[in-house]
Amino acid sequence: MPVVSGSAIVDAAGMRPALREVMSARDGLADRAALTSAVPEYVLAYAVRAGHLARTLPRTFLLPDALNDWDTVLRAALSYAGPPVAVSHLSALRVWGLPVPDDSWIHLLTGQSRHLRGAPGVRVHRREDFNPEPSHVVTRVGIPVTRLETAIVDSRPLLDGDARRAPAITAVADRMTTPGRLREELERTPRLAGRRYLVQLLDRLAAGCHSPLELWGHDRVFRGRAFARLRRQVKVMVGEHAVYLDILDEQTGLDIELDGAAYHSSPRDRERDLRRDAALTALGFTVVRFTGTRLRREPDAVRAEVAQMMSHRSRRA
């Protein structure tokens, strides 16, 4: 209930009800014009000094509780920047739901000729061929964001180690994009730092490697002429459901599954794998599984075992 504080009417938290109404109507985010249309400038200034509002960017105000909400902070950056602009780079990866390390910056992309300055927490990238049309920028959850493939390629120089590969691997494995579409985007960025390594990764993804463990297996274990006939991520229908085999020797029906700990460590995951293996066995496949630990510690032994199984089954075929 509003209370009287001197000559000003404020709510229980000490804020003018008119300010509260404006902020609530805009989900905790408003610009200066919206607020000063409801209260005088000095009231707005007092609300900031008293900690009732936070001015994080020029002409942009948030409720203090929203400062730790990334989505609201992102909307604040877009409000500050104004169109034409798009969320880009690491921030775009986050909007697309791809793995990305915590990054304190909001990344925005705009045209080369636009004089948009960076601000606290906002990093502005410029591109001469920036185009806000749907062919370049799409709207996702109400936010203008660069296309998935653009975000993956643009972000690569900003990442290190395994995090550098993770967005592309996840996007392809989850069938959000394809290696071909990523390669097309890469062609539009000929001077990308580390381009050669991204080309190699796309080659592996195109070959069917959909996880870091499968990449390891491709490069360190199942290599050479003996394994040239193996196919990866082979679609098989089990009843009405499609499953994808990690590595398949079509000649012998040998299905080689690579079990990363992140996906096969719980009893529920193990039960799922057993049911899947039983269904594939009923279809005539022979399923063998190798843990990530063994693949990395004993690559030569695993390679010899698989080669022997392929040889024995070929002779019996």
Order of alpha helices (4+ residues) and beta strands (2+ residues): beta-beta-alpha-beta-alpha-alpha-beta-beta-alpha-beta-alpha-beta-beta-beta-beta-alpha-alpha-alpha-alpha-alpha-beta-beta-beta-alpha-alpha-beta-alpha-alpha
